[in-house]
Amino acid sequence: MAYKISEEDCTACGICTEECPVEAISEGDDFYTIDPDLCTDCGACADVCPVEAIHPA
């Protein structure tokens, strides 16, 4: 199961992109997104998110 970033909660700080070992996170217009086909469900991004905007999908 891939992780997902909440559009409402994401502040687009970018901290999560540095932690993703498979580069599944990309910057959108107002928030970041996680490619579910690349996500390995490691949870590293969720662990560093300062606003807890990343959760299992």
C-alpha positions as CSV (number, residue, x, y, z in Angstrom):
1,M,0.0,0.0,0.0
2,A,1.5,3.3,-1.1
3,Y,1.5,6.5,1.0
4,K,-0.5,9.6,0.1
5,I,0.0,13.3,0.8
6,S,-3.1,15.2,2.0
7,E,-3.7,18.2,-0.3
8,E,-5.3,20.2,2.5
9,D,-2.4,19.6,5.0
10,C,0.7,19.7,2.8
11,T,2.7,23.0,3.1
12,A,5.0,22.1,0.2
13,C,8.1,22.3,2.4
14,G,9.8,19.6,0.4
15,I,11.4,17.8,3.4
16,C,9.7,14.5,2.3
17,T,11.5,14.4,-1.1
18,E,14.9,14.3,0.5
19,E,13.9,11.2,2.5
20,C,12.3,9.1,-0.2
21,P,14.8,6.4,-1.2
22,V,13.0,5.7,-4.6
23,E,12.3,9.3,-5.6
24,A,8.5,8.7,-5.7
25,I,7.6,12.2,-4.5
26,S,7.3,15.1,-6.9
27,E,6.4,18.7,-6.5
28,G,3.0,19.8,-7.8
29,D,1.5,23.3,-8.1
30,D,0.5,23.7,-4.5
31,F,1.5,20.5,-2.8
32,Y,3.7,17.4,-3.3
33,T,2.4,14.0,-4.6
34,I,3.6,10.4,-4.3
35,D,3.6,8.1,-7.3
36,P,1.9,5.0,-6.0
37,D,3.7,2.9,-8.6
38,L,7.1,3.9,-7.3
39,C,6.3,4.1,-3.6
40,T,7.7,1.1,-1.6
41,D,5.6,1.8,1.5
42,C,8.7,2.5,3.7
43,G,7.2,5.4,5.6
44,A,10.3,7.5,5.6
45,C,8.4,10.5,4.2
46,A,5.7,10.3,6.8
47,D,8.3,10.1,9.6
48,V,9.8,13.5,8.6
49,C,6.6,15.4,7.6
50,P,6.4,18.3,10.1
51,V,2.6,18.7,9.6
52,E,1.7,15.0,9.5
53,A,0.2,15.3,6.0
54,I,1.4,11.9,4.8
55,H,-0.6,8.7,5.5
56,P,-1.0,5.2,4.1
57,A,-3.4,5.3,1.2
